[in-house]
Amino acid sequence: MVNSSEGDINIGCNVQGISEYDFFSDSNFEDIHCRPLKTDSPYLGLKTFEIKDKDKFFGREKWIANLGDRLKKDNVLLLLGASDTGKSSLIRAGLIPYLGSHKNSLINISFHPDEKPFKSLYQCLASTYGKKSPIADIAREIRENTLIKIVRFLKQDYQYILIFIDQFEELFTKTQKPERDKFVASLFQLFQQQDSSVKIVLTMQSDFLDRFSEYPQLAKIHDRYSRILTRMSNGELKLAIAEPAAKNGVTFEQGLVEQIIHDFHQQNDYLPLLAYTLDVLWERENIANRVLKIKTYQELKKQTFGYLSEEANQFINPSLGWRDRHSREKEQEIQKLHLALTELKLREQSARVLNLLPVQPLQGLVLAIQTMGENLEKYPNQLLAPVLGSLKEAMNTPTEANSLRGHEQEVNCVAFSPDGKFIASGSSDSTVCLWNIIGNPTAQFLLGHEQEVNCLAFNPDGKFLVSGSIDGILCLWDLQGNLITQPWQGHEEGVISVAFSPNGDGCANPGGVSIVSVGFDGTVCLWDLQGNAITQPWRGHKEGVISVAFSPNGDGCANPGGVRIISVGFDGTVCLWDLQGNTIAQPWHKHEAKIICVAFSSDSKFIVSGSSDCTVRLWDIQGNSIGQPWHGHEGHVNSVAFSPDGKFIISGSCDRTIRLWNINGNPITQPWRGHEGQVNSLAFSPDGKLIISGGDRTVRLWELDQILQDRVIGRSQRKYENWVNSVAFSPDGQWIISASNDLTVRLWDIHGNPIGQPWQGHEKEVNSVAFSPDGQWIISASNDLTVRLWDIHGNPIGQPWQGHEKEVNSVAFSPDGQWIISASNDSTVRLWDIHGNPIGQPWRGHEYWVNSAAFSPDGKLIVSGSLDGTVRLWQCGWQEWLQVCCNRLHYHPVFQNPENGSDVEIAQQTCQKYVWNPQCPKQLHNQGAAKLKEKTFSAALEDFNQVVQVNFTSHWKHRLAWQSVPTENQ
């Protein structure tokens, strides 16, 4: 959306400066009532202040003069402030007219970034100069020198140029990073010119200042040229309220202005509501009496203080009808402005959510839910798109439920009690701490170790806790923090991992509970509750043992083969033991580096391991690795755990992240970030709803409820009678399109409610659907051999597109929405323009059905996949096609001995401008020849293919060409 720029502003030197204005409201009532009476409302209501409203804008006179004086010395101004403090109005209705009154020839370019700032700039210029004007074409260029080129063009006709970029925070909340980088660079290049005839004004919510940290150029501007717009003082508010009425010859009843200030000044974001209230107060009052009365205001206040509530919305419409019964167009205009204001507020709320999520995910999630709940039933879906977007983002952000602080050094290990009511943590400060589930310590820090505590575990009934430390000592505690026995020396070197047997029966020592421990000394040891060794230390690893665990199932006494112990060594091996210390099978070697941690699934059928090679692996109980390693972490994997139901696996790493995986090794959601150091330990709560993690002096709790929810639409609504073959979201996330075997296409809202009737037109099953990038069009592909284009309301656009000889399996839009690709069982891929015209001949290369096709994000390539087992890459886009043609012709005789010099010259200039570095083809040819001599044929062929391309076809209507690029397996 681009705000009106007012085009050419030439206010002239004879206009008196705003700062010299004599206020009518300072006069007595009699003098004001002697002025000519103007009955039209001087208040804008829901409208926003523009340049033309300068004579109605009051209260910020000192700010206007001050900012104007600053811009006489400086060429840039960054105006910061909270939401709805009037930043935009101050610039539009105050500063810009002020500057115009001191400049003979001033051009104002006003816009806000939106999703594509260069497009917004283009629309602003096109509205003044026309879409086909040279200056508008310059704005289409997404380049670092775009703003400089625009300024140079404008200076041919104007002495002074003002560039006003409103809501600058949209650059960070809506614009994608690649274009944002270009725009910031373009802005800073213009700033570095230090041209005193060019002024740059930016307004931004101060909440987003932290985003400047990514751009030192903007930080520099902030440090030297920023001002913070404060809330209006009582004196400024008095002028804003009383002066517009006084100019029209109307006064406020004694005390009413003060009452209005008292009512509004304590509220947040009060200025739009104040303007609205004053406008309706004027319309409700009998202006012929020249007095706005307290009684009228009191009656009105009951209705307007529920602004943007259902009550206020019900009030607005009849008041508008009363206000202007004979002007339907004006009523629609005001309603449109009301919706625009609402949309702005929703965008601001959503932006706050997006700003909070990276740093305070819990608060961001709460605000997202709150924003959604407040607005869901009030506004149509098109206004709720940003709110839905921020809510979706919040749902995808793991939320840290609590942070337990108290340890003085790094937390090395954490564990849940079996009933989920307690948490234990061990730290490098040599202490153990017990916490309740809300994060309060249940006892003093447990002192018994003299060095770092590396590991701990609860017994199965949750009554005891065992801990091990770097000095080789083991301690057994009750839940009150008391030692059950004296600490005992368990290992000659540090204890790294401990575990309780699952059944509470020590077997070798009936009545005792077995504890297993491992350490740096390379041994595995089994203990009873008194700290007595049940067997001799088990030796099977060549180096220290880093992790140990009991299998969950079996009774070791009645069924000695049922209980197993698994251990992991620094040497990268995994050993499986029975209770007598006998190794079962040979040690396992599958990770490329040392295995750091392991865990059993709850049914004892699977084992998961984490390694210093940054991967996670799944094994069966016989030690056979299942599938490939799970990649995702960027550092050592320190801890792994199964969920109680065995469906999920959690892993923690030195890369400071936690990852959630399904049993097939697919990551669920993005990595969870919150720890400032490596994650050392993880555990699921018994009910699987919480995950505990320990690391950087903190213990952290994470909730899973929102992460694991999935929403089924077609099945729950039961609207389809056949299979659903394809679904797609609209670009704004507001709609869902689906294709079915019942020959129809359907549109749904985000809640799964069908919109209208099914779209009928295809004569056989519909296999694929896709939205255009702007969300206005839908493309579908069917077994009836056709492709169809629809508008968002389900109306077919034109006739079906015919060209394929067999079923069409896949369709996709190009990123710019100008092209459509389709893939078919006739073994071809086809390119179409938006009107359904096929571009050239079908692309042939696959030897069997082509099931899928897609554009690359930059639109330069198309990829297709076929049942012939190949993936093919095809060039797409006019620049790439032109490159193919130019390279093909570079060594053609027509370029060497041209018969038609002018045509060849033009062709050469075109290729030179868009494709060639003059030395590139020769260098590539020589480079390929050298590789050929070295018998590196594949590399040589790649160089030659870049010099002379083959199989090209021209499409003269669009001056385009294309070529398929074979993959390695062709």
N, C-alpha and C positions, 0 to 999 in steps of 0.2 A: 504494500500500500504506500502510495506517495502522497504526501501532503501538498496542498496548493502552494505554489511558490510566488504567486502574484506577478510572475513574469518580470517585466521591466518596471522598476520603481524609480521615478524621477520626481521626488517630492519638492525639490527646489530650495533655494537658499532663503527665500522670504518667509518660510514657515518658522514660527517661533519655537525655540527649544522647549522640550517638555519640562525640563527642570525649572523653567521660569514661569510656570503656569500659576495663576491666582485661583484658589479653590473657591467655588461658589458656596460650598457647604460651610465655609467660615462665616458667611453672612448671616444676618438674623432672618427669622421666618418671613417677616414682611417683605424684605428685599427679594428673597427667593420667590415668593408668591407673586411678585410683580413681573417676573420673567415670563416670556411667552410659554404657554402650556403646550407640551408635546405629550400626546397620549400614548404613543408607541412605547413599549417597554424598553428601557435602556439596559436591561440585563439579558445576558445571552442564554441563560438557562442551561440546557444540555449541550449547546453548541460550544465549540472550542474557539478561543480568541485567534483571530487572524489579523493581518496587517490592516485590513479595512476597518477593524474595530478599535483602532488606536484611540479614538475619541471617547471610548467607553471604558478604557482600561485605567484604573486608578489604584493607588496604594503602594506602588513600587517605584515612585518617582526618583528617590535617592539611589536606588539600585540601578535604574536606567542610566542616570547621569554618571554614576561611578563606573559602570561597565563600559559605557561609551568612552569615558576618558581613558580607561585602560586600553581599549582597542585603538586609541590614537597613538599609543606608545608601542603596543604589542600587536602582533599579527594573528594571534590565536587566543582563544578563550575556551576553557573547559568549565562549564557550569554544572556543579554537582548538587544533589539534594535528594531528599526522600521522595517517595511516590506522592503525586498530587500536591506538591508544594508550589506548582505554577511555573515551573522552569520554562516549558514550551511557550506559555502565554507571555511570560516576561520578554522572551526573545522576539516573538512574532508581533505582538501588539505594542511592545515597548521599545526594545533595543533597535530593531530594524527600522521603524519609523524615525527614531532619534538619529540614527546614522544617515538616513535618507535626507533629513532636514539639514545636514551639514555637508552633503555631497551633491554636486550638480548632476552627476550621472552614475547611478548605482544599480547594478544588477544583482538580484537576490536569487540564489539557487538553494532551495530548501527541500530536504527529503529525509527519510530515515531508512536505515540499512535493510530491514526486513531480512528475508532469506538470501537475497542476492543484491548486495549493495550497488553493484555496477548496473544492474537492471533497473533498480529504483532511480539511480541517477539518470539513466537513459529516459525513463518515463517522465521524469521531471522536465528534462530538456525538450523531449518530444512534444509535451503539452504546450510549450511556448513556441518552439521553432518548427514543429512538424516532425513526423516520424522519419521522413526521408531527408531531413536536413543534414548537412555535413557534420555539424556539432553533435547531433544525436548519434550519428554513426560512430563518432569517436568514443562515446560513452559505452558502446557495445564492446569495446576492446577491454578485456580483463587483463590489464597490464599495469606495471608499476609506474608508467609515465602518463597514464590516462588523464589524471587531474591536471597535470602540467599542460598537456596538449589542449584541454578544454579551456583553461585560463588564457593561454596564448590566443586562441580563437576569439574569445570574448573581448579581449583587450583591444581588438580592432575597432569596437563600437562603444566601449564603456571605459570610463576612467577608473572606476572602483568596482570590485567584485566581492560579494559576500557569499560564502558557502556555509550554510547552516545544516548540520547533521543532527537531527533530533533523535532522541531515544537511542543514543549511541550504544547502550548495553545490548541492543538486538544483534550487534555484530558478534557478541559472544554467546547469546542464547539461541540464535536462529541461523546464523550464517555458518556454513561448513568451513573448516579450517583452511583448505587450499585457497578459497576465494577471500577469506578473511585476511590471510597473510598478504595477498596481492593488494587488497584495499588499504591495509595499514601501511604497507610500503609506499603505495601511491600517495597517500595522505602525508606521510612523513617527507617524501621527496618534495612535495609542494611546500611544506612547512620550511624545509631547508633553503628554499629559494629566498626567503626573507624579503619578499616583495611587499612593500608597505601599501600597495594598492589592492592587495588581496587579503581579506580577513576570513579566518576560519573560526566558526563557533560550534561547539559541541555541547550537548546536554546529556546527562547520564545520571541514573540512580546511583547514589554513593554505595549501595550494597554490592556493586559489581567492581569496585576498585581493585579487588584482589586479582581480577582477570588481567590487569595491566602487567602483572609480574612476568607474563610470557612474552611481553613486547617492551623491551627497554626504551624504544622510541616513545611509546605512549607514557611510560613512567616519567620520562624527561619532560614531556608536556605537562603532566600532572604536577610535577615538582615546581615548575616555574609559572604556570599560567592557569591554575585552577582557582575557582572560588566556590564556596559552599553556600547555597541559597537557604537561608534559615526560614522558619515559620514566620508568617506575618505577625507583626506586633499589633497590640490593640489599636494604636494610632493608625497603622497602615490599614487594618481592617475597617476602621471607621471611615476612612476615605473611600475604600473599595465599596462600602455599603451605601454611604450617604451621597457621595459626589455625583454618581450617574443620575440619581433622582433629582438632585438640586439643579443640574444642568437642564432638566426638563421642567423646572418650575415646581417641583414637588418636595415636600419635607416628610420626615418621620416624626410620629408623635413622640413627645418628650419621654426619654427613657427606653424607647424601643430599640434604638441602635445598640445601646449598652446591653440590653437583654439578649439580642441576637448574638452579639459577640460572646457573651457568657455561655450561651447554649452551644455554640459551634466550636469555640476555640479549644475546648478540651478534647474534641474528637480527633481521631486520626483520619487523614484523607478527607478533610471536611470541605475543601474548596468547591468541588463539583456540586455537592449537596447544597452548599450555601448559595451558589449561583442559581441553582434550580429553584430553591425556596423563594429567593427574592423575585425571580421572574414570575412565579405563580402568585405571589403576594401582590405584585403590581396588577396582574390580570384580575384578581379577585376583588381588589379595592375599587371604590368609586373614585376614579382619578380626578373627576371634575371638582372634588372637594380639596384637591391638592395635598392631602395628608394620608400617609400610610399608617394604619391604626394598630394598636396593640391587640385589640379584640380579634381583628381579622387574622393577625399572625398566630394568636393562640389556637384558633380553630384550625389553621393550616398546619401548625406544628405537629399536631397529633397524627396527621396523615403522612407528612414528609419525613419524619424521623425514622421511618422504616424503609429508608432508601434502599432500592434494589431488593427489597423484600416483596412478597406477594402483594401485601397491602399497598405498597408504593406503586407497583406496576399497575394495579387496578385503578389507582388514582390518576396515573399519568394520562392514560388514554382519554377518559372523559374530560379531563382538564384541557387537553389539547383540542378536543372537539368544541368545547365551550369557547376556547380562546380564539379559534379561527374557524367558525362554522362554514364560511364561504370559501375557504382555501384548502381544498383537499391536498394539493401538491405540497403546500407548506407543512401540513400535518405529517405527510409521509417523510418530508425532509427532516423534520425534528425527530421523528421516530427512528429514522436511519442514524441520526447523530447519537441518539440514545443507545442504539445497538452498538455503534462504533465505540462509544465510551465504555460500554459493558465489555466489549471484546478486549479493549485496551486493559481494563482492570483484570480480566481473566488471564491475559497474557502476562501481566506483571506478576500475578500470583503464581502462575506456572513457572515463570522465570525464577522466582524466589525458591521454589521447590528444586529446580535444577541446580541452582546455586548452592543449596544446602546439601544435596545428596552426596557430593564427593567428600565433604568435610564433616558433616553431621547427618549420617544416613537415617538415624532414628527420627530426628526432628524433621528431616525432609519427607520421610514417609508419613509422619503424622500430618504435616501441612498438606501433603498431596491428598490424603483421605479427607481432610477437613475441607479443602477447597472443592473437591468433588461433591461431597455431601451437601455443601451450602448451595451449589449451583445446579445440581443435576436436574431438578424438576422446574427450574425457573426459566431456562433458556433452551433454544433449539440446538440440535446437534452441531450445526455449523459453528456456533459460538463456543461449544464445549471442546472443540478439537484440541486446543493447547492444554486444557485441563486433563483430557484423556491421555494425551501424550506424556505429561509429567507424571500422571498416576502409573502409567505403564512403566516408565523409567524407574519409578520408586519401587514397584513390585519386583523389578529385576535387580535391585540393589540389596544385597544381604544386609540385614539390620543387626547391629550389635545390641543385645538386650541389656547388658550391664558390663561394667568394668570394675574388677575387684582389685583394689590397690592397698598396699601395706608392706609388701616385701621391699627390702632395700636394694636388692640386686636382682639379677635375671631369674625368671621363673623357669625351671628346667622340666617340671613334670606336673601333671594335673590328673585328677580322677574323680568320677562321680561315685557316690555310694550306690548300692544296688537299688535302693528305693527312690533314688533321685532327689533326696532332700538335702544332701550335703555334698560339698566339694572339698577336696583336699588338694593342696599345692605344696611343692617343694622348691627351694630356692638355693641359689649360690650363696646366700647369706647364712647358710647352714641351718635354716629353720624350716619347720613344717607348719602349715596353717590349715585349720578347718573352718569352712564358711557355710552359712546356710544359703538357700537357693536365691535369696534376694541380695546376697553379697555382703552380709555382715559376718565378721568372725565370731565363731561360737565359743572360742576359748582363747587364752593367750597363745602367742606363737610357741609352738612345741620345740623345746630345747633338748637335745640329746646327741645330736651330731656336732662334730667339731669342724667339719669341712662341708663343701657343697653337697646338697641333697640332689641326687640324680634321678631317683625313681621312687615310686610309691604305688600301693594297690590296696583296695578294700577286700576283705574276705567276703564270701558269698552272702552271709546274712547281714553284712554291714556293721558288725559290732567291733571289728578290729581294723587296724590300718598298719601296714608294714612299709618301712621306708629304708632306702639304702643310700650311702654317701660315698664320696670319692676316697675316703680313708678306709674303705672296706668294711665299715660298720653297718649292721642291720639293727633296726629298732622296731618294736611292736607296740602299738598304742591302742587305747580305747578311745571312744568318741568324746570323752571329757579331756583328752590330752594327756592322760596318765600313761606311763610306761608299764606294760604288762610284765615284762621281764627286764633284766639288765640288758643293755645293748650288747650284741655279740659280734665278734670278729668273723665275718663271713668269708672274706676273700683276702688274699695277700695284697691285692691291689684294689682299686676302686670298684664299687658295685655299680653296674650300669642299668640293670633291669631286674624287676621282681614281679612275681605273680602268685596268687593263691590257686590251689586246686579247686575245681568247680563244685565238688560234691561235699566238701567239708569233712571228708574222712581220709585220714592220712594213709590208710592201707598198711603201710609198713609199720605204722605206729598208731593203732586204732585209738580213737578218742582225741587224737590231735589233728590239726589241720595242716596239710603240707604247704610249704612255701618253697618256691623255686627261685633261685637267684643266679645271675651271671655277672662276670666282671672282666676287668682288663687282664686278669691272670689266665684267661682262656678256659676257665672251668665253668661247669654247670653244677649247682649244689641244691640238694633237697633237704628241707628242715621241717621239724615239728614246731608247735607253738612255743615251746620253751627255748627254742634256739638250738636244739640238738640236731646234729647231722644225722639224717636217716640212712644215707649211703655214703660211700666215698665220692669225692668230686669226680664228675664225668669229664673226660677229656676227648675231644673229637675235632676241635678247631685248632688251627695252627697259630692263630693270633687271638686277641681279645674277643669276647662275645658281647655283642652290642644290644641284643634284644632276645626276650624269651616269652613264651606263652603256653598255657595249658589248652588242650582241646576242650571244648565246652561239654561234650557228651560222655556218657559211659560211666560205669562204676568200676574203678580199677581193681577192686577186690573180687567182686563176683565175676567180673569180665575183664581180666587183666589186659586183654588186647584192646579195650575200649578207650582208655585214656592215653593220650600222647602228649609229649612236650616238644615244642619246636624252638630251635635257637638259631640265631643268626650271628655269623662271625665277621670280624673286620676283614678277613681274607676273602669275603664275597661268597661264602658258602652258607647253605641252610642245612641244618641237621634235624632229623626227626628221631625221637627217643621213646622207648617204653619206660615204665616206672622203675625198672631195675638198672637203667642207665645204658641199655643196649641200643645202638643206633639201628634204625630201620631204613634199609636201602642205602644207597650211596649219597653223599652230600650233593646238593643241587647247585648247579652253576648256570645261571641264565643272564643275570644282569652284567653289563659291561664294566661295572665298577662295584664298590663295596655295598652290600645290603645293610641298611641302617635300621630298619624296623619291619615287623611282621605282625599280622593279626589273623585270627580265625574268624570265619563266618559263624553265625549262631548255630547253624546245623552241622558244623564241623566238616562240611564238604569242600570248602574252599579256604585258601590262605591268600592274603594279600601282602605284598612286600613293597617297601620303598627303598630307594638306592641313592648313592651319591652321584649316579649318572643322570639324576633329575627325573627319573621315570618311576612309575608304579607298575607292578606286575601282578597278575592273578594266576594262582596255581590250583591244581586239584590236590587231593590228599596224598596222592602217590608221588607228588613232586613234579608233575608234568606242567609246564607253563601253558597257559590258555591264551591263545591269541598273541598279538604283538604288545610290546610295552606301551603304556599309556603316557603320552607326551603332553606337556603343558607347563610344568614347573620350570623355572629358570635357575633353580638352585637345588642343593641336596634335599631329598625328601626325608624329613626327620621323624615323622609320625604318621601312622595310618590306622584306620578303624572301620569296622563294618557297622552299619545301622542294625538295630535289634532285629528287624525283619529281613535282613540280608539283602535288601534291594539296592542299597547305596553304600558307597565307600567314601570316606573323608580322608584327605591327606594334607599335611602341613609341611612347609618347606622353609629353607633358608632365604627364599626370595620374598619372605614376609607375607606370603599369601596362603590361603586355605582354599582347597578345591573340592568340589562335590562331584562324584562320578556315579553313573549307573553301573550295573553289574557287567555291562558289555564294554566298559571303559570309555563311554562317551561323557564328556564334561557337561554338567548341568549348571547353567548360569555362568556368569563371568567369575573370575577368581574373587574371593572375598578379601578385602583389604582393610586393615585396621591396626594390626601390630606394627610397631615402628622398628622392630628387630625380627630376627628369625623366629619361626613358630617351632617350638620344641616338642609339644605334646598336645594330643587331641583325645577326646572321648565323646561318645554319644550318651545322652541321658537314657535311662532304661525305657522310656516311652518313645524314644526316637525323635522327640520334638525339639530338643535343644542339643547344641554342640558346645563343648567347653574346650578352650584353647589356652595354652600358656606359652609365654615367651619373654617379651621385653619388660620385665618387672610387673607385668599385669597378667591377670587371668580374665579371659573374655568369654562371654556367653553370646551365642548366636541362635536366632529363631529360624525355623524352617517352614513355618506354616504357609507363608505366601509363595515361597520358592517352588514348592512341589505341587501347587495346584495346577490343574489343567482344565480347560474349558472346552466341552464338546458342543457344537452348535447344531449341525445337521441332524445328529442322532437324537438329541434332547428335544428338538422341535418337531421331529417326525414329519417333516414336510416333504422329504424325498422318498420316493417309492423304489428307487434304484440306487446303485452305487454312486457316490460322489467322487469324481475323477480328479478334480482340480479345485483349489481354493487360492485366493490371493487377497491381501489387504490393500486398501486404497493408500496412496502415499501419505495421507494425513492420519492414517490409522483409524479413521472414523467408520469405514464401511468394509464389508467383506463380500467378495464375489465368489460364486461357486458354480461348477459345471457338473452335470450328472448324466447318467445313462438314460434318464427319462426324457432326453432330447432337449432339456431346458437349461437356461442360465438363471441364477437367482442372486438377488442383492439382499444383504442382511445388515442390520446395524451392529454395533459392537457388543450389544447384549444378546445377540442371537435372534432378534426378532426379524422375520422376513419383511422386506420393503416391497409392497405392491404384489402383483401377481408374477408368476414365473415368466421369463422372457422366452417366447416361442418363435421359432424361425428355422432352426436346424431340423433336418429330416431324419437324422440318425444321432447316435450317442455323441455328446459333447465331451471332448477329451482335455481341453486346456482353456484357461482364461487368464487374462492379465489386464491390469489397469495401466493407462497412460501415466506418465510422470506427473502431470498436473491433475490427475484424478477425474478428468472430464469424459474420458472415453474408455470403453472396454473392448477388448479384442477376444474372439473365441474361435476355436478350431474343432472340427467335427469329423466323424466318420463318413459324413455325406460328401467328403472331398473338398469342402469349402472352408473359407475363413470369413467371419462376419465382424463388422464394426457396429458398436452400439453407443448411444449416449448414456449418461448416468441414470436416465429415467427408463431405460430399457427399450427405447425406440431404435430400430435398425437404421443405420445410415447407409443409404444406397442399396445396391444389389449385393448378393454374396460374391466374394472374390473367388473366382475359379481359375485354376491353373495346375493344381496337383492332380495326379492321375489315380492316387489311392488315398486312403484315410490320412487325415492331418492330425498329428499327435501333439504338437507343441507350437505355441506362439509366444512372442515377446516383443515389447516396445523397446526402441532405442532410448538412451537416456535423455535425448532432447525431444522425444515424442514424435519425430518426423518419419521414422521408419519402423516397419514391422518385419520380423523374421518368422518364418514358419518351417516346420520340419514334418516330413511325411513318410508313409510306408512305401512311397515310390522311390525311396533311396535318395531323395533330393532335399535341398534346402532352398527356400525362395525368399527374396527380398522384395518388399512392397513399399510404395509410398503411402502416405496417410489417406490418400483417396482410393486406394486399392489397385493402383497401377503396378504391375510387376516390373521390377527393375532388371531388365535383361533376361537372359535365359536362366533356367533352374541351375543351381550349383551342384555339380555331379562329382562324386568322388567316393562316397560310401557305397558299399556293395550289398547292403541290406537295409531294413527299416531304420529310419532316423527317429529316435524317440524323444530327443530333447535338443533345444537350441537356446542360446542366451547371448546377450551383448555384454562386453566388458564394461565396467563402470565409466570409462572415458569414451565409449562408443566407437573405439577404433578397431575392435576385434569382435568376431562372432565365434563362438565355440559350439560344436554340435557333437552329439554322442549317438552311436548306432549299435544295433544288435550284431553288427559285424565285428564288434569288439574293439573298435577304434574310436578315438576322439580326434576331431579335426578342427583346425584353427583357420579362420578365414579373415581376411582384411576387410574392414568396413570404414566408411567415412571418406568424404571427398578428398581430404589431404592425403590419406593413405593410398586411395585409388589413383590420384594424380601422380603420386610418387612412383607407382608401378608403371604408369604410362611413360613418364619422363625417363625413368631408368631403362625401359625397354628401347626407347628411341635414341638414347644418348650416342650410341655407336652406329646408328643407322646411317646409310649413305646420304639420306636427305639432310642430315645434319652436317655431313662432311662436305658435300658438293650440292648445295641447295639450288633448285631451279627457280623456286619462288622465294626470293630473298626476304620479302616482308613477312610472309607467313612464318617462315622458319625463325626469323628474328623474334617475332612475337612469341612463338612457341618457346624459344630458348629463354626469353625474358621471363615468361611465366614459370618455367621450370626453375630458372635461377632464383626467382623470388620466393617460391614456395617450397622447393625441394632441394636444390643442389647446393652443396659447397663445391666450388669449381674444381677443387683438387680431389674431392671424395671418390668419384668413379675411377679415376686413374689409380689412386692409392689402393682402392679395393681390388682392382684388377691385378695390380702388381703383387699385392698381398696374397691374393688367391693363387697366383702363379707360383709364388715362393712355397706356399703350403703344398701345392701339387708336386713340386720337386721333392718335398720332404715326405711324400706319400701319405699326408694327412688329408685324405680325400674328402671326408665329411666336412671338415672346416673349410677346405678350399671351395667346395660346392656352395657352402653358405655365402662366402664372399662373392662368388660369381653370380649367384641368384640375386644378390643386391645390386649388381651392376646391370645385368640383363634379365629382366623379368619375362615370364612366358604366360600364355593363355590369358591374355587380357581382352576385354570387350569394352567398346565405348557405348555410352548411353547419352546420345547427343542432346536429348531433351533437357537433361539436368547437368550436362557437361561432366559426367562422372564416369569412372571406370572401376573395375574390381578384379580381384584375383584370389583364388583359394591358395592358402599357404599349407603345403603338406606337412604333416607331423613326422616325427622320426620313424614311425612304423609304416609309413607309406612306401 
